[in-house]
Amino acid sequence: MTEDGRPVADEQSGGGTPPNPPEQPEQPKAEPGRGQIRYQDPESTTPREPTLAEQRARIAAEKRREEKERAELEAAEQKSQKRRRVMIGGGVTVGVVALVAAMYSASEVSNEANASEQYCATEQSGQPGVRDQDDFCNEQYVTSHGGHVSGGMFFMPIFLPGGGIGGYNSYRYAYTPAGVSAPPVGSPATGSSFTKPSGSTIKDTSGKTIQRGGFGINNKSGSSGS
């Protein structure tokens, strides 16, 4: 014991005040109002089953996508069909036009090759006699030279040496057979007729078409013939 009567600690018996424990690090305190983040391992974590609302939303979205794709396909098909109809219709139109043009061209070539020629000729017993100058079948020329026109016939006066008129020569338009040219002036009008051919191409002696045959439109400039 000590002098003041307090017992002395026995070092061998382990008595006395135990030593202070080692200090522990202070743990951080979670801030109030904030949650904690939990990390999941994608290799070991089982996926969560979608809720019924999520399943319905997914099905509705898939249905809208399919309907949109179907509508786009239908629109593209309708556009393609319309384009094909236009192309087919255009091809038919072009084909018809080309066919008509070819027929018209061939007809024109045939009409030109088989054209009848109109010229002025004397009349002998109702038939063309001799070809004369075309002025004798021109109304303006005939009337300005003392003649006259009646019933498609042209009458030119026969002047006597003393200055009188000894009568009239009659002229009419004559027409050659198809594809035959008019005879020279003063030559017999062999094979020609005073009857104007209908539906045939007719040219005058200068080569001008006065009536078109075939697909053409008749020109009445040569109507002074019978």
C-alpha positions in Angstrom: 0.0 0.0 0.0 1.1 3.5 -0.4 1.6 5.9 2.3 -1.9 7.4 2.0 -3.4 3.9 2.4 -4.3 3.3 -1.3 -3.5 -0.1 -2.7 -0.7 -0.5 -5.2 -1.6 -2.2 -8.4 -0.2 -5.6 -8.9 1.6 -5.5 -12.2 1.8 -9.3 -12.4 -1.9 -9.9 -11.6 -3.0 -7.6 -14.4 -5.0 -5.5 -12.2 -5.4 -1.8 -12.4 -7.0 0.5 -15.1 -7.0 -1.0 -18.5 -5.4 0.9 -21.3 -7.6 3.1 -23.6 -8.8 1.3 -26.8 -7.5 2.5 -30.2 -9.5 5.2 -31.8 -11.9 4.1 -34.7 -12.3 6.2 -37.9 -15.4 8.3 -37.9 -18.1 6.9 -40.3 -19.6 9.4 -42.8 -23.1 10.2 -42.0 -25.8 10.0 -44.7 -27.2 13.4 -45.6 -30.9 13.6 -44.7 -33.3 13.4 -47.7 -30.9 11.7 -50.2 -31.2 8.1 -51.3 -28.5 5.6 -51.9 -27.5 4.2 -55.4 -27.3 0.5 -55.7 -25.3 -1.0 -58.5 -26.4 -4.2 -60.2 -24.2 -6.6 -62.1 -25.8 -7.2 -65.5 -24.2 -10.7 -65.7 -25.8 -11.9 -62.6 -28.9 -9.7 -62.2 -32.2 -11.2 -63.4 -34.2 -8.7 -65.6 -37.4 -7.4 -64.2 -40.6 -8.6 -65.8 -42.4 -5.7 -67.6 -45.5 -4.5 -66.0 -48.9 -5.0 -67.6 -49.0 -1.3 -68.7 -45.6 -1.6 -70.3 -46.7 -4.7 -72.1 -49.8 -3.0 -73.5 -47.8 0.1 -74.5 -45.3 -2.1 -76.3 -48.0 -4.0 -78.2 -49.8 -0.8 -79.2 -46.5 0.7 -80.5 -45.8 -2.5 -82.5 -49.3 -2.3 -84.0 -48.9 1.3 -85.0 -45.6 0.5 -86.7 -47.2 -2.4 -88.6 -50.1 -0.2 -89.7 -47.7 2.5 -90.9 -45.7 0.1 -92.9 -48.8 -1.4 -94.4 -50.1 2.0 -95.4 -46.8 2.9 -97.0 -46.7 -0.3 -99.0 -50.3 0.2 -100.2 -49.5 3.8 -101.2 -46.4 2.7 -103.1 -48.3 0.0 -104.8 -51.1 2.4 -105.9 -48.6 4.8 -107.2 -46.8 2.1 -109.1 -50.1 0.9 -110.6 -51.0 4.4 -111.6 -47.6 4.9 -113.3 -48.0 1.6 -115.2 -51.5 2.6 -116.4 -50.2 6.0 -117.5 -47.3 4.4 -119.3 -49.5 1.7 -120.9 -52.1 4.3 -121.9 -49.4 6.6 -123.3 -47.9 3.7 -125.2 -51.3 2.8 -126.7 -51.9 6.4 -127.7 -48.4 6.7 -129.2 -49.0 3.4 -131.0 -52.3 4.5 -132.4 -51.0 7.8 -133.4 -48.0 6.2 -135.1 -50.2 3.7 -136.9 -52.6 6.4 -138.1 -49.6 8.5 -139.2 -48.1 5.6 -141.0 -51.4 4.8 -142.7 -51.9 8.5 -143.6 -48.4 8.7 -145.0 -48.8 5.5 -147.0 -52.2 6.8 -148.3 -50.7 10.1 -149.2 -47.9 8.5 -151.2 -50.4 6.2 -152.9 -52.7 9.2 -153.7 -49.9 11.2 -155.1 -48.7 8.3 -157.3 -52.3 7.7 -158.5 -53.4 11.4 -158.8 -55.5 12.4 -161.8 -54.6 15.5 -163.7 -57.0 18.3 -164.6 -56.6 20.2 -167.9 -58.6 22.2 -170.4 -59.9 20.5 -173.5 -62.3 21.0 -176.4 -65.6 19.2 -176.4 -66.4 16.9 -179.3 -69.7 15.0 -179.1 -69.7 15.1 -175.3 -66.2 13.8 -175.0 -62.8 15.5 -174.6 -61.3 16.3 -178.0 -58.0 18.1 -178.0 -56.1 19.7 -175.1 -55.9 23.5 -175.3 -54.3 26.2 -173.2 -55.6 26.3 -169.6 -56.6 30.0 -169.8 -59.6 28.9 -171.9 -61.0 27.2 -168.8 -60.4 30.3 -166.6 -63.6 32.2 -166.0 -61.8 35.5 -165.5 -59.8 35.1 -168.7 -62.8 34.0 -170.8 -65.1 36.8 -169.7 -62.3 39.4 -170.2 -61.9 38.2 -173.9 -65.5 38.3 -174.9 -66.5 34.9 -173.9 -68.9 33.5 -171.3 -69.4 30.6 -168.8 -72.4 28.5 -168.5 -73.1 25.1 -166.7 -69.4 24.4 -166.2 -68.5 25.1 -169.8 -66.4 27.9 -171.1 -67.2 29.6 -174.4 -64.5 31.5 -176.3 -65.5 33.6 -179.3 -64.3 32.8 -182.8 -63.2 36.2 -184.3 -63.7 36.7 -188.0 -61.1 38.5 -190.1 -63.4 41.4 -190.5 -63.8 41.9 -186.8 -67.1 40.0 -186.2 -67.7 36.8 -184.1 -68.3 33.7 -186.1 -69.3 31.6 -183.2 -67.9 30.1 -180.1 -65.6 27.2 -179.2 -66.6 25.3 -176.1 -64.1 24.0 -173.5 -64.4 22.0 -170.3 -62.1 20.6 -167.7 -61.0 17.1 -168.6 -59.4 14.5 -166.2 -56.8 11.9 -167.0 -57.0 8.4 -165.6 -55.3 7.8 -162.2 -51.5 8.2 -162.4 -51.6 9.6 -166.0 -50.3 13.0 -167.0 -52.2 15.4 -169.2 -51.3 15.3 -172.9 -49.4 18.3 -174.5 -51.3 21.3 -175.8 -52.8 20.5 -179.2 -52.7 16.7 -178.6 -55.8 14.4 -178.5 -57.2 13.9 -175.0 -57.1 10.2 -175.4 -58.5 8.2 -172.4 -59.6 11.4 -170.5 -63.1 12.1 -169.3 -65.1 15.2 -168.4 -66.3 13.4 -165.3 -64.5 14.6 -162.2 -63.2 11.5 -160.2 -64.6 11.5 -156.6 -62.4 10.5 -153.7 -59.2 10.8 -155.7 -56.4 13.2 -155.6 -56.5 15.7 -158.5 -53.7 18.0 -159.6 -53.7 20.8 -162.2 -51.1 20.9 -164.9 -48.8 23.1 -162.7 -48.7 20.3 -160.1 -51.0 22.1 -157.5 -53.3 19.8 -155.7 -56.9 20.9 -156.1 -58.6 17.9 -154.5 -57.2 15.4 -152.0 -58.3 11.8 -151.8 -58.0 9.2 -149.1 -57.6 10.8 -145.6 -57.4 14.3 -147.2 -60.2 16.9 -147.5 -61.6 17.7 -150.8 -60.7 21.1 -152.3 -63.4 22.6 -154.4 -61.1 24.9 -156.4 -61.6 22.5 -159.4 -65.4 22.3 -159.1 -65.9 24.1 -162.5 -65.7 20.6 -164.1 -68.7 18.3 -164.2 
